[in-house]
Amino acid sequence: QRTNHAMDTCQLLINKIRRLSYSISPSRVEELGLEAVLRTLCNEFSEQTGIPCNYESSYNEEVLDYEVKLDLLRIFQEALLNVMHHAQATRVDIKLEEKKNKIELSIVDNGKGFQRKNTQRFGLRNMHGRAASINGKLQIKSKQKQGTSVTVSVDTRKTPS
């Protein structure tokens, strides 16, 4: 019975985060900027799940087109949902960095990790598709009992116009 209660509670949290994540309208990215929206979602994720979400940014808003920002936001949201739903993490570290001719967004958790055979799930395929649509590269690294890192990098010289 405790297991059922825990599963029900977990499902409620998942639904709450999913609604919260997708309630961020695309216009908020245009209005507030990608950095502010990611920071807000990180804080709200921590409040809703109790999992600390540490956010760092060294990013210039002017570098990326609006559509690229939206796809980065959706990748970020999917990665956080995966942390909440699968990782059993106690910490998430987020970095949005501007490096030489590229922007890199990384989401790293200290959860249970997953096996390579599980990389074709819909959410992961969706993240790969979004990264490809903005001429970006998505790299997912995971080790059992050591967590997962999701990193998307976008060459600022090749972003779609």
C-alpha positions in Angstrom: 0.0 0.0 0.0 2.9 2.4 0.7 4.2 1.6 -2.8 0.9 2.5 -4.3 0.8 5.8 -2.3 4.4 6.6 -3.4 3.6 5.9 -7.0 0.5 8.0 -6.9 2.4 10.9 -5.3 5.2 10.5 -7.9 2.6 10.6 -10.7 1.0 13.7 -9.3 4.4 15.4 -9.2 5.1 14.3 -12.8 1.8 15.7 -14.0 2.4 19.0 -12.1 5.9 19.5 -13.6 4.7 18.6 -17.1 1.9 21.2 -16.8 4.3 23.7 -15.4 6.9 23.1 -18.1 4.5 23.4 -21.0 2.7 26.3 -19.4 5.7 28.4 -20.3 4.5 29.9 -23.5 6.9 30.6 -26.3 6.2 34.3 -25.9 7.8 34.2 -22.4 11.1 33.3 -24.1 10.8 36.3 -26.3 9.6 38.6 -23.5 12.0 37.5 -20.7 14.8 35.8 -22.6 16.0 32.2 -22.5 18.3 32.6 -19.6 15.5 34.0 -17.3 13.0 31.3 -18.4 15.5 28.4 -17.7 16.4 29.9 -14.3 12.7 30.2 -13.4 12.0 26.6 -14.5 15.0 25.3 -12.6 13.8 27.1 -9.4 10.3 25.8 -9.9 11.6 22.3 -10.5 13.4 22.4 -7.2 10.3 23.7 -5.4 8.0 21.0 -6.9 10.4 18.0 -6.5 12.6 18.9 -3.6 15.6 18.1 -5.8 18.1 21.0 -5.8 18.6 22.4 -9.2 21.7 24.6 -9.5 21.8 27.0 -12.4 24.8 28.8 -13.9 24.8 31.0 -17.0 27.4 32.9 -19.0 25.3 33.5 -22.1 24.5 36.5 -24.3 20.8 36.6 -25.3 21.6 38.3 -28.6 23.6 35.3 -30.0 20.7 33.0 -30.8 17.6 33.2 -33.0 14.2 32.9 -31.3 13.5 29.5 -32.8 16.8 28.1 -31.6 16.0 29.4 -28.1 12.6 27.6 -28.2 14.2 24.3 -29.2 16.8 24.7 -26.4 13.9 25.3 -24.0 12.1 22.2 -25.1 15.2 20.1 -24.8 15.8 21.5 -21.3 12.2 20.7 -20.3 12.4 17.1 -21.6 15.7 16.6 -19.8 14.2 17.8 -16.5 11.2 15.6 -16.9 13.6 12.6 -17.4 15.4 13.5 -14.2 12.2 13.7 -12.3 10.6 10.6 -13.8 13.6 8.2 -14.1 16.8 9.4 -12.4 16.2 9.1 -8.7 18.6 12.0 -8.4 19.3 14.2 -5.4 20.8 17.0 -7.4 20.7 18.6 -10.9 23.3 21.0 -12.3 22.4 23.2 -15.2 24.9 25.3 -17.2 24.1 27.6 -20.2 27.5 28.7 -21.5 28.7 30.8 -24.4 31.9 29.3 -25.7 33.9 30.2 -28.8 31.3 30.3 -31.6 28.8 28.1 -29.8 26.2 27.9 -27.0 26.2 24.9 -24.8 23.4 23.8 -22.5 24.1 21.0 -20.1 21.8 19.2 -17.6 23.7 16.9 -15.3 22.1 14.7 -12.6 23.6 12.4 -9.9 20.9 9.8 -10.3 21.0 6.1 -11.1 21.9 6.5 -14.8 20.6 4.1 -17.5 21.8 1.5 -19.9 22.6 2.3 -23.6 19.7 0.1 -24.8 17.2 2.7 -23.3 18.4 5.6 -25.4 15.7 5.1 -28.1 12.9 6.2 -25.8 10.5 8.8 -27.3 11.8 11.7 -25.1 15.4 11.1 -26.0 14.6 10.8 -29.7 12.6 14.0 -29.5 15.6 15.8 -28.0 17.9 14.5 -30.7 15.4 15.7 -33.3 15.2 19.2 -31.8 18.9 19.5 -31.7 19.3 18.4 -35.3 16.6 20.9 -36.4 18.8 23.8 -35.0 22.0 22.4 -36.5 23.0 21.4 -32.9 24.6 18.3 -31.4 23.1 16.4 -28.5 25.3 14.2 -26.4 23.9 12.0 -23.7 26.2 10.2 -21.3 25.0 7.9 -18.6 26.6 5.5 -16.2 24.9 3.1 -13.9 24.8 4.6 -10.4 26.7 7.7 -11.6 24.0 9.8 -13.2 23.4 11.2 -16.6 24.5 14.3 -18.5 22.6 15.8 -21.5 24.5 18.4 -23.4 23.3 20.2 -26.5 25.7 22.6 -28.3 24.7 24.9 -31.1 27.2 26.5 -33.4 26.3 30.2 -33.4 27.6 30.5 -37.0 25.3 27.8 -38.3 21.9 28.6 -36.7 18.9 28.5 -39.0 17.6 31.9 -39.9 
